[in-house]
Each structure stands twice: as structure tokens, then as C-alpha cells.
Amino acid sequence: MSDTTTQHPVEPGAAPAHTGPHGYASDKEAYLKRMRRIEGQVRGIARMIDEDVYCIDILTQVSAVTKALQAVSIGLVEDHLGHCVVDAARSSEAEGAAKVREASDAIARLVRS
């Protein structure tokens, strides 16, 4: 019998796992719709490459996909800060600090990419 629960390793100093609904839960369908649209754009880019479309036209589409993913990322960061971080901070100062550190690390990864 297999366990379908995903186990995430907890690193020392890491924020505790979030046990309630995620910050994006109320917008989940909108996020999924946006991601399906982005997925279609990426397939379109692959098709453009396969059809030997002009480089600049492909780069224009890559830029559009990048901006769309950035918009999703910003929305998820806002949801995380407004829900998960706030809930953790209400729970305890240590949990709040750990969630802020976790969010800061995630934002840093987004900015570096």
C-alpha cells in the first residue's frame, strides 16, 4: 500500500509546514486558468521554433510568457504574505520570523532568475 502524502524535509531553521489552506486557495481556479494559458503559450513557442519562425518573433513570445509567469509569482507572494506569513506571526513570533525568512528567500530566488 502506497502513501500518497507528500513528505517535505524540514531543514534546520526552516519555517514550520503550513497546515491550513494555502494563501492562494481562494484564487486557485484563476491561478490554474492562468497557468493553462501560459502552458499554451509555451507550446506555441515550441511550435514557432519547429516552424522556423523569425527569432525576434519567438523572443517576443518568450518575453510575454516570462511576464505572465512573473505576474503569477507576484500574486503567489502576495497571497503567501497576506495569509501564511500573517497566520504564522499571529501564532508565535518565532513562527512568523521563520515564515518571513522563507518568503524572503523565495523572493530572492525570483529576483535572481
N, C-alpha and C positions, 0 to 999 in steps of 0.2 A: 504494500500500500504506500503510495507516494504522498508526501505532504505538499500541498500547493501554496503554502505560506512562504513568502519570500523573506529570508533572513538577511538583514543588513548588518555587517560587522560594525561594532561601535568602537571607534578609535578613542584613545585616551584624550580627555578634554573635549570630546565631541558633544554636541547638543543631544539631549535625550530624544528618542524617536517620538514623533508626533502620533498620538493615539486616536485623536478625533478626526472629524472630516478635514480634509485639506482646504487651504485657503481658496483654492480655485473651484471648489466643489459646486458653488452656485453658478459658476460660469463654464462648467465642464463641457456642455454641449457646444457652446460658442468656441471654446478652445479646440475641440475636436473638428469643428467645421473649418476653422482657420487652418488647422494642420492638414486636413484633407485637401484644401485649396493649395497649400504650399507643396504638398506631395504631387499634385497635378502639375504645378509649375516646374518642379524638378524633373518630372517625366518629360515635360515639354522641352526642357533644356537638353536632355539626353537625345530626344528626337531631332532637335536642331543640329546637334553635333553629328548625329548619324546622317543627316541630310546635307551636311557640309554648308550650313548657313554661315553667313559673314560673321567674323569674330566679334565685331562691335555689337551686333545684334544679340549674340549669345551673352556677352558681358553685360548688356543692359538687363537681360532677364536674370542673370546671376545676381546683379545688384538688387533687383526687385525682390528676389527670394531672400536675400540677406536682410533687407529691410523688414520684410514680413516676419522673419524669424526673430529679429531684434524686437519687434513690436510684441510678439508673443512672450519673449523673455521679460520685457519690461512689465507686462501685465502680470506675469507669474511672480516677479519680485514684489510688485505692489501687493498682490494677494497674500504672499508669504509674510511680508512685513505687517500688514494690517490684520492678519489673522493668527498665524502660527507664532510669530515673534511676540505679539501683544499677549496672547494666551500664556505663553511661557513666562513672560515678565510678570504677569498677574499671579502666576503660580509661585515663583520664587525669583529672587534677584539672580541667583546662580544660573537657573534655567534660562532666564531672559538674556543674561550675558552670553551664555553659550549659543543661543539662537541668533543673537546679533553677530557674533563672531562667524557662525556658519553662513549667515546671509552675506556678510562682508566678503568672505572667501568666494562665495558663488558669484557675487558682483565682480570681484577681481578677475575671475575666470572669464566672465562675459566681456569685460573691458579689454582683456589681453587678446581675445580671439579676433 
